[in-house]
Structures are given as structure tokens and as C-alpha cells.
Amino acid sequence: MTLQEIKDKVSDNIGNDVVIKCNLGRNKFEKYRAKIKETYKNVFIVEVRDKRCEIKSFTYTDVMTKTIKIDY
């Protein structure tokens, strides 16, 4: 998947609920239920839907290098 395809797919899902799985290294993972809020040239912003509302940002390269995985 190319960087442009990733950007397009994330942009198509603005406002939708997704599940994001982050690889923190050393077999440590975090899993978020989130809503894609905004997209920019190099990053996208998500609002985490847990007990406390958090805003997190990720780069499209994170998706490409499989540091994070998004389940739409």
C-alpha cells in the first residue's frame, strides 16, 4: 500500500469509529477505540473513546511501517 492510498483511506473515514492497535516494541501493544477527527499533510488526529477523552496524532508512515494498525 502506498502512502497516498493510506492518506486517501484515512481521509475517507473521517468521523468514523476505528480500532487502532499500536506496537510499542518488546511485545507491548496498546489498543484504542477511536474516532478519526482531522487529517493533515503528514499526520492525522484521532479522539480516543476510553474513560477519558484523549487526542492522539499519528503519521501516515506509522501505518505504512506497521507501527500502528487501523481496523476500519
C-alpha positions as YAML, in Angstrom:
chain: A
units: angstrom
residues:
- id: 1
  name: MET
  ca: [0.00, 0.00, 0.00]
- id: 2
  name: THR
  ca: [1.41, 3.39, -0.97]
- id: 3
  name: LEU
  ca: [1.46, 6.49, 1.20]
- id: 4
  name: GLN
  ca: [-1.18, 8.17, -0.97]
- id: 5
  name: GLU
  ca: [-3.52, 5.18, -0.68]
- id: 6
  name: ILE
  ca: [-3.15, 5.29, 3.11]
- id: 7
  name: LYS
  ca: [-3.91, 9.04, 3.16]
- id: 8
  name: ASP
  ca: [-6.98, 8.51, 0.98]
- id: 9
  name: LYS
  ca: [-8.30, 5.65, 3.12]
- id: 10
  name: VAL
  ca: [-7.85, 7.63, 6.35]
- id: 11
  name: SER
  ca: [-9.48, 10.70, 4.77]
- id: 12
  name: ASP
  ca: [-12.44, 8.61, 3.60]
- id: 13
  name: ASN
  ca: [-13.03, 7.51, 7.21]
- id: 14
  name: ILE
  ca: [-13.10, 10.93, 8.90]
- id: 15
  name: GLY
  ca: [-15.80, 10.84, 11.56]
- id: 16
  name: ASN
  ca: [-15.94, 7.04, 11.64]
- id: 17
  name: ASP
  ca: [-15.11, 4.87, 14.62]
- id: 18
  name: VAL
  ca: [-11.99, 2.72, 14.19]
- id: 19
  name: VAL
  ca: [-9.81, 0.46, 16.31]
- id: 20
  name: ILE
  ca: [-6.12, 1.37, 16.44]
- id: 21
  name: LYS
  ca: [-3.51, -1.08, 17.62]
- id: 22
  name: CYS
  ca: [-0.11, 0.46, 18.46]
- id: 23
  name: ASN
  ca: [3.09, -1.55, 18.59]
- id: 24
  name: LEU
  ca: [5.19, -0.10, 21.42]
- id: 25
  name: GLY
  ca: [8.04, -2.57, 20.95]
- id: 26
  name: ARG
  ca: [9.18, -5.52, 23.04]
- id: 27
  name: ASN
  ca: [5.85, -7.27, 22.53]
- id: 28
  name: LYS
  ca: [3.91, -4.39, 24.09]
- id: 29
  name: PHE
  ca: [0.74, -3.20, 22.41]
- id: 30
  name: GLU
  ca: [-1.95, -0.63, 23.10]
- id: 31
  name: LYS
  ca: [-5.40, -0.85, 21.60]
- id: 32
  name: TYR
  ca: [-7.67, 2.19, 21.22]
- id: 33
  name: ARG
  ca: [-11.25, 2.61, 20.12]
- id: 34
  name: ALA
  ca: [-11.07, 5.99, 18.41]
- id: 35
  name: LYS
  ca: [-12.75, 8.37, 16.00]
- id: 36
  name: ILE
  ca: [-10.75, 9.97, 13.19]
- id: 37
  name: LYS
  ca: [-11.12, 13.72, 13.66]
- id: 38
  name: GLU
  ca: [-8.86, 15.51, 11.16]
- id: 39
  name: THR
  ca: [-6.24, 14.82, 8.53]
- id: 40
  name: TYR
  ca: [-3.28, 16.95, 7.58]
- id: 41
  name: LYS
  ca: [-0.44, 16.66, 5.11]
- id: 42
  name: ASN
  ca: [1.75, 14.39, 7.27]
- id: 43
  name: VAL
  ca: [-0.40, 13.40, 10.28]
- id: 44
  name: PHE
  ca: [-3.93, 12.54, 11.28]
- id: 45
  name: ILE
  ca: [-5.70, 13.22, 14.56]
- id: 46
  name: VAL
  ca: [-7.89, 10.74, 16.44]
- id: 47
  name: GLU
  ca: [-10.05, 11.11, 19.54]
- id: 48
  name: VAL
  ca: [-9.69, 8.09, 21.83]
- id: 49
  name: ARG
  ca: [-13.02, 6.76, 23.14]
- id: 50
  name: ASP
  ca: [-11.97, 5.47, 26.56]
- id: 51
  name: LYS
  ca: [-12.77, 6.59, 30.08]
- id: 52
  name: ARG
  ca: [-11.03, 9.89, 29.48]
- id: 53
  name: CYS
  ca: [-11.14, 11.55, 26.10]
- id: 54
  name: GLU
  ca: [-7.65, 11.87, 24.68]
- id: 55
  name: ILE
  ca: [-6.45, 13.33, 21.42]
- id: 56
  name: LYS
  ca: [-3.64, 11.44, 19.69]
- id: 57
  name: SER
  ca: [-1.83, 12.04, 16.44]
- id: 58
  name: PHE
  ca: [-0.18, 9.53, 14.14]
- id: 59
  name: THR
  ca: [1.72, 9.81, 10.89]
- id: 60
  name: TYR
  ca: [0.78, 8.01, 7.71]
- id: 61
  name: THR
  ca: [4.26, 6.49, 7.81]
- id: 62
  name: ASP
  ca: [3.29, 4.79, 11.10]
- id: 63
  name: VAL
  ca: [0.61, 2.92, 9.18]
- id: 64
  name: MET
  ca: [2.95, 2.12, 6.30]
- id: 65
  name: THR
  ca: [5.68, 0.74, 8.59]
- id: 66
  name: LYS
  ca: [3.05, -1.17, 10.60]
- id: 67
  name: THR
  ca: [3.85, 0.66, 13.84]
- id: 68
  name: ILE
  ca: [0.09, 1.10, 14.08]
- id: 69
  name: LYS
  ca: [-2.72, -0.88, 12.52]
- id: 70
  name: ILE
  ca: [-6.13, 0.62, 11.83]
- id: 71
  name: ASP
  ca: [-9.21, -1.60, 11.67]
- id: 72
  name: TYR
  ca: [-11.94, 0.33, 9.88]
...
